[in-house]
Amino acid sequence: MLEIPMHAGDVPRQDTILLVVDMQRGFFDNSYSLGQVGMDVLPLRDAIPGTLRLVDLARQAGVPIVFTRYVYTRGMVDFALHRRARNQMRIDLNSLGEGSEEIELIPELDVRPQEIVIDKARASSFYGTRLQPVLTGMAIRNIVVCGVTTNICVETTVRDAGQRDYATYVVRDAVAETTPERNHYALFGMAWSFADIVTTDDIARSWAGQSGSAI
């Protein structure tokens, strides 16, 4: 496979948020609806350790965190119109539907009262959500992105961030896909134009140096 270009410089701490994409129960346990319709979500658990480290790093460095959740309105009325067989099964199961246990963020994240949680009904964290005014109000210009899945919600969010001229950093060891190939080529594609690819070690080094304290 083609080598993924890696960012060589620091990652800014000022005017930056950590965007944690869709780290929900339903994406990590096959007993929930996605597993029931035939998707093996267990490979997505690879994103958990890196994401937890990033959340800890952000809290120590004073970098705000925004979490997203993929959630459909009660009755699944905002589910996609295209009706493949698996999609109809998901509607019948209330998959990622409001009020279900599977939409909740994994407890390991220990979301704090002051941290922002934004719900969305499409892959992009920007589409039809309050993310843009939140970023504007906080004077954010840089976005560090982690979560799942690399090829769908992470990549779609990153492309939208790039179109809005945010400096965007995707953390390679804090994202995951259902197959290694999809993960690799999603990262490769984002690195070509829309984002810089970094690691959790890069974040730790950068933010420690800029904050003047050990992380």
Secondary structure, DSSP 8 states (H G I E B T S, - for coil): --------S----TTEEEEEE--BGGGT-TTSHHHHTT---GGGGGHHHHHHHHHHHHHHHT--EEEEEE-B-GGGTTS-S---HHHHHHHHTTTTBTT-GGGSB-GGG---TTSEEEEESSSSSSTTSSHHHHHHHTT--EEEEEEE-IIIIIHHHHHHHHHTT-EEEEEEEEEE-SSHHHHHHHHHHHHHHT-EEE-HHHHHHHHHHHHTS--
